[in-house]
Amino acid sequence: MNGLHQLLRLYLVTDSALCRHLGLVETVVQAVAGGVTMVQLRAKDATTPERVSMALALKAALAGTGVPLLINDDVEAAVAADVDGAHIGQGDMQPAQARNILGPHKILGLSCETSDAVLAADPGIVDYLGIGPVFGTATKADHETPIGFDGLERLVRLSALPTVAIGGLKAQHQKQVLATGSKGQAIVSAICGQADPKEAALAFKYPELCT
């Protein structure tokens, strides 16, 4: 998919609790103004209709920005809201089923924590892989054992697909992430949990300013 590598550079994954102080839409708008290149709506406790409603609000706010919107773990909501795609995990529906529901032109991402999962990912079905967790993170209590940068590099090298790193990452990690061959970072608390999401996102564009 043309331009997908660039779109993965700074990938915002929303967290309902962390976005509460500004609101979901305002948090995302500010983050995109700071340089976020892709947005994933992750609302684990919401229903499909609630995710559709949130997605429609975000879709309207993102109109004209060129920033794609995906929905986490709810392919039906992604279709209903007609967003740019969906992201699924290993415990969700099979990628082939998700692709069949989404259709051929939407973006489909897949989380992978192991070499077996990476090698099993079909480039004819999936567009990119989310690799991690690099570090432990409080935003996903059931995450697998952190793999660190060495594990990230190993899995990235195995992948036939573009990858984005996730799990406890901050702006100061950007150079190390890109050095592994990953196309970017998926960020939750380092942007959503900050008082100024725009400034937080800008820090990822200038990692040399972060110590």
C-alpha positions in Angstrom: 0.0 0.0 0.0 1.5 3.3 -1.1 2.7 5.5 1.7 2.0 3.0 4.5 5.6 3.1 5.7 5.3 6.8 6.3 1.9 6.5 7.9 3.3 4.1 10.5 5.9 6.6 11.7 3.9 8.1 14.6 0.8 5.9 15.3 -1.5 7.0 18.0 -3.5 4.4 19.9 -6.3 6.0 22.0 -7.1 5.1 25.6 -10.5 6.2 26.9 -9.3 6.9 30.4 -6.2 8.8 29.4 -8.1 10.9 26.9 -10.8 11.8 29.4 -9.2 15.1 30.6 -9.5 16.7 27.1 -11.9 14.4 25.5 -11.2 11.8 22.8 -11.7 14.1 19.8 -9.7 17.0 21.1 -6.9 14.7 22.2 -6.7 13.2 18.7 -7.0 16.6 17.0 -4.1 18.1 19.0 -2.0 15.0 18.6 -2.4 15.1 14.8 -1.5 18.8 14.8 1.7 17.7 16.5 2.6 15.2 13.8 0.7 11.9 14.5 0.4 10.1 11.1 -2.2 7.4 11.9 -4.8 6.9 14.6 -6.3 3.7 16.1 -9.4 3.9 18.1 -9.0 1.5 21.0 -11.9 1.4 23.4 -11.9 -2.0 25.0 -14.9 -1.5 27.2 -17.2 0.0 24.6 -19.9 -1.7 22.6 -19.8 -1.9 18.8 -22.4 0.9 18.5 -20.4 3.1 20.9 -17.3 2.5 18.9 -19.1 3.4 15.7 -20.3 6.7 17.3 -16.7 7.5 18.5 -15.3 6.6 15.2 -17.7 8.8 13.3 -16.8 11.8 15.5 -13.1 11.1 14.9 -13.6 10.6 11.2 -15.2 14.0 10.9 -12.4 15.6 13.0 -9.7 14.0 10.8 -11.4 14.9 7.5 -8.9 16.6 5.2 -5.8 15.7 7.3 -4.8 12.6 5.3 -4.4 10.7 8.6 -6.1 7.3 8.5 -8.4 6.1 11.2 -8.5 2.4 12.2 -10.6 0.6 14.9 -9.0 -1.9 17.3 -10.6 -5.4 17.6 -13.9 -4.5 16.0 -14.0 -5.1 12.3 -17.8 -4.7 12.2 -17.5 -1.2 13.7 -14.8 -0.3 11.2 -17.2 -1.3 8.3 -20.2 0.4 9.9 -18.3 3.7 10.4 -16.5 3.3 7.0 -13.1 4.2 8.5 -9.8 3.4 6.8 -9.4 0.0 8.4 -9.0 -2.2 11.5 -6.4 -3.7 13.7 -6.7 -7.1 15.3 -4.8 -9.2 17.8 -3.9 -12.9 17.9 -6.9 -13.7 20.0 -9.4 -12.0 17.7 -10.9 -13.2 14.5 -8.7 -14.8 11.9 -7.0 -12.3 9.5 -8.6 -13.9 6.5 -12.1 -13.5 8.0 -11.3 -9.8 8.9 -10.1 -9.2 5.4 -13.2 -10.7 4.0 -15.4 -8.4 6.1 -13.3 -5.3 5.5 -12.9 -5.8 1.7 -9.7 -5.5 -0.3 -9.0 -1.8 0.0 -9.1 -1.1 3.7 -6.0 -1.3 6.0 -5.6 -4.4 8.2 -3.1 -4.5 10.9 -2.2 -7.5 13.1 -0.5 -7.7 16.5 2.4 -10.2 16.8 4.4 -11.0 19.9 6.3 -14.1 18.7 8.3 -15.3 15.7 5.7 -17.9 14.8 3.0 -15.2 14.6 5.2 -13.0 12.5 6.1 -15.8 10.1 2.4 -16.9 9.9 1.2 -13.4 8.8 0.1 -13.4 5.2 1.2 -10.4 3.2 -1.7 -11.1 0.8 -4.1 -10.5 3.7 -2.5 -8.2 6.3 -0.9 -4.8 5.5 1.3 -4.3 8.6 2.3 -5.8 11.9 2.3 -4.3 15.4 5.3 -5.8 17.2 5.7 -5.8 20.9 5.3 -5.1 23.7 8.8 -3.6 23.7 8.4 -2.6 27.3 5.7 -3.3 29.9 2.8 -0.9 29.9 -0.1 -0.1 32.2 -2.4 0.6 29.3 -2.8 -3.1 28.5 -2.8 -5.2 31.6 -2.9 -8.5 29.7 0.1 -7.9 27.5 2.8 -10.6 26.8 6.3 -10.5 28.2 8.2 -7.5 27.0 10.6 -8.3 24.2 13.0 -5.2 24.4 14.8 -3.7 21.5 16.7 -7.0 20.7 13.4 -8.9 20.4 11.9 -6.1 18.4 14.8 -6.2 15.9 14.6 -10.0 15.6 10.9 -10.0 14.8 11.2 -7.0 12.5 13.8 -8.9 10.5 11.6 -11.9 10.2 8.6 -9.9 8.8 7.8 -9.6 5.2 5.5 -6.7 6.1 6.1 -3.2 7.4 6.1 -3.1 11.2 5.3 -0.7 14.0 6.6 -1.1 17.5 4.4 -0.8 20.5 4.6 -1.1 24.3 5.7 1.6 26.7 7.5 3.6 24.1 8.4 7.3 24.5 10.0 10.0 22.3 13.5 9.2 23.5 13.1 5.7 22.1 12.5 6.8 18.5 16.0 6.4 17.2 16.4 3.0 18.7 13.0 1.9 17.3 13.9 3.0 13.8 17.3 1.4 14.0 15.6 -2.0 14.3 14.0 -1.5 10.9 10.6 -0.8 12.3 8.8 1.9 10.4 7.6 3.7 13.5 6.1 3.7 17.0 2.6 3.1 18.2 2.1 5.4 21.2 -0.6 5.5 23.9 0.2 7.1 27.2 3.2 9.2 26.0 0.7 11.3 24.0 -2.9 10.5 25.3 -1.8 10.8 28.9 -0.1 14.2 28.5 -1.6 17.6 29.4 -0.6 18.9 25.9 -0.9 16.1 23.3 0.3 18.4 20.5 3.6 19.1 22.3 3.9 15.5 23.3 3.6 14.4 19.6 6.0 17.1 18.5 8.7 15.5 20.7 8.6 12.5 18.5 9.6 14.6 15.5 12.6 15.9 17.3 13.9 13.1 19.5 17.2 14.8 19.9 15.4 17.3 22.2 14.3 14.6 24.6 16.8 13.3 27.2 
